[in-house]
Amino acid sequence: MYEARPAVRVRVAAWCDRLVGADWFNAASFGLIIVNAIVLGVETYDQALARAGHVLLAVEHVCLAFFVVELGLRFGAHLTAPGGFFRDGWNLFDLLIVCAPLLPGVRENVTLLRMVRLARVVRAVRLFPGLRVVIGGVLRSLPGLVSFLLIATLTIYLYAMVGWMAFGEAYPDRYGTVGRAMFTLFLLLSLDGITDAFEAGRAVSEWSVPYYASYIIMASYLLTNLLVGIVLKALEDAHQAERPTRPASSPVAAGVLPDGQPPPSGEPSDVGARLRELRTALDALEAELARQSRPPAGPSAERRPGGRRPKSGRRSAGARK
C-alpha cells in the first residue's frame, strides 16, 4: 500500500504536467485572460454595468474559478517534488494574484481589487516564450540600468552647472537654477528643439556651439547607445536562460554519438541519449553475466601454450611410478 502511493503521485504529476503543457489548455487560459481584460474594460461604462452587472460578475467568477483550477494543476505537476512549484517565480505570481482578493485589506478596497484583477492580464506572459524573454531581459537589465542612471545623472548635472553659469542670466526660465537646467537638458536628450537651443545659445556666446555639440555626443549618442547595449545584453542572457539545458556528460551535448557519428536530425536528442545509455548498460550487464557463467579453471589451466606440463609436474609423476 505504501509502495503504491509514490506511483500514484508520479502518475498524477505526469497527467497534470501533460495537461498544463497542452496547446489547447494554454489557448483556453489565454482566452480567459483576454475575457477577463475585456470585462474590466466594460465595467468602466456605467450603463453597461447597470444593465449587465450580474452577467459581468458571473464571468468574473468563472475566470477566477478557472485560474484556481489552473493553479491547482500546476501544483499537481510538481506533486513528486512540491518545492519546485515555489521555486518558479511565475507560480508565485499566480498564487499571489489568485489569493490576493481573499485578503481582508484587498477585498474591501475596490481600487486594489481592480488592480489585482488587472494584474491577471500579465499572466499571459508565461504562455508565450517570446514575452517571457522580453520580461526576463528587462528584469536582468535592472542592475545595469542603475549604473546607467547614475552615469546619466552625473553627466546631466555637470552640463547643467555649466549651463547655469553660461545662460542663467539670459534664460532664467530654462537655466535659472540647476534643477531647471537639468530639466532642460533632459528634454534635449530626444534632440527635440536642439536647433532653437543652438540659436538661443549663440545669441549669448559662441561657446554655446561646443557646449551643445559635446552634450549631444555625450548624452544623446553615447548614453543612448550604452542603454541599448545594456538592454540587448540582458535580452541575450534571458534568451540563453530560456533554452533547455542538457547535462554536459551526455554524448548528445557534445554533438556526437558513442560511435563517433553525429546525432540524427529526425530523432529527439534526449530520447536517443537515454536509449544509448540503456544499450550500453545492457552490453555491460551481458558481459558481466558471460564472465560469471564460465567454468572454473581446472588443472589444465596450468599447462603451457604448447600443451606440455611444467617439468616439476613430470618429475613428480615419475617419482610416483
Protein Blocks (a to p, Z undefined) as FASTA:
>chain_A
ZZmmmmmmmmmmmmmmmmmmpmklmmmmmmmmmmmmmmmmmmmpmklmmmmmmmmmmmmm
mmmmmmmmmmmmmmmmmmmmmmlmmmpmklmmmmmmmmmmmpmklmmpmklmmmmmmmmm
mmmmmmpmklmmmmmmmmmmmmmmmmmmmmmmmmmmmmmmmmmmmmmmmmmmlmmpmklm
mmmmmmmmnopoklmmmmmmmmmomklmmmmmmmmmmmmmmmmmmmmmmmmmmmmmmmmm
mpccddfklmklnopafkopacdfklcfklmmmmmmmmmmmmmmmmmmmmmmpccddfkl
mpcfkopacfklmmmmmmmZZ
